[in-house]
């Protein structure tokens, strides 16, 4: 489960950089980068899953808004 979450957070982190270079919304791309870093940090430090979900929910909202 942790490996899947690492993959999700790292893909959103990379997606944020791709959106900046593509010329999309800066707010959504920086939000994606920040919450991607937070998610990886929470997983790496082995925080409780409520903190991991704190960073996952905004990422999913950013994804829904950008599409």
Secondary structure, 3 states (H helix, E strand, C coil): CHHHHHHHHHHHHHHHHHHHHHCCCHHHHHHHHHHHHHHHHHHHCCCCHHHHHHHHHHHHHHHHHHC
